[in-house]
Amino acid sequence: NAGVTQTPKFQVLKTGQSMTLQCAQDMNHNSMYWYRQDPGMGLRLIYYSASEGTTDKGEVPNGYNVSRLNKREFSLRLESAAPSQTSVYFCASSDPDRPSSYEQYFGPGTRLTVT
Amino acid sequence: RKEVEQDPGPFNVPEGATVAFNCTYSNSASQSFFWYRQDCRKEPKLLMSVYSSGNEDGRFTAQLNRASQYISLLIRDSKLSDSATYLCVVNEGGGYQKVTFGTGTKLQVIP
């Protein structure tokens, strides 16, 4: 199993450009998440999807959109990138129906720089 | 007040030392608690869950104090490979199982 995969690993954008970050998981998890991690801020939830076909806003959704394409894939789109969106983006998945734990599995991250 | 607070460190300790981290949380209704480990420029990974009765996994011991709203992580006989950032994570429950991450405590084990 590959677990959670993310593409691309690195990206540099100019202000105003758009891009989509891709995420896929092969663990048959229902829930998927997008976080951003900034120095001194910890991981902050952008959007989450509790199940296929549903998405909801997290703590910092402004400037982003998401699509839960199917159970495996959850993409994050920046329509008009801004320097404040320079960050490391992590996708994660979990299976909250597991009785033993509520572990989130993370992808390797995408390092995005907006100039 | 932050929902989950940790001392950012860094904690610089010699090999073989015992080190402890604390984490406080503000929501008394929080349901479950975890410690994650994050290596430099890598993704976070679950280290251990934290149970009310406390739990131990080898050199690592996690404890929960609901009355004082804090959790702790104790690492005994520190190894160089323990150098990482340790994230405190609190699941507040609710409709989507709201999970809040602390900013992390950096540990550097020195030879």
Interface residues (C-beta under 8 A of the other chain):
Chain A: S31 Y35 G40 M41 G42 L43 R44 L45 Y48 A50 D56 F90 S94 P96 S101 Y102 E103 Q104 F106 G107 P108 G109
Chain B: V4 P8 S32 F34 K42 E43 P44 K45 L46 S49 L87 N91 G95 Y96 Q97 V99 F101 G102 T103 G104
